[in-house]
């Protein structure tokens, strides 16, 4: 089991940057997969980026080249660096941890990209 707390969301202008943080209540180095998802109003939750225990990463096509997922095992924290933000990136962003057979979620943090 794990508790996840996201932070770092906010209002940013198009083209700007934000870094989201996900603090976990336990050692993350052994967690199978950690990831970031987002849900925009009226839309289904979608995957943004995932990071496996071995260090492999995967990104949604819509964020490739702009977003980077990383982790700091010493701080039990996963990050999502978001650059060149677009209005369509506006959503609630959720951190997840896959600890088989379950998936755990944080409470989410709002990201709004608007001028």
Secondary structure, 3 states (H helix, E strand, C coil): CCCEEEECCEEECCCCCEEEEEEECCCCCCCCEEEEEEECCCCCCEEEEEEECCCCEEECCCCCCCEEEEEEHHHCEEEEEECCCCHHHCEEEEEEEEECCEEEECCCEEEEECC
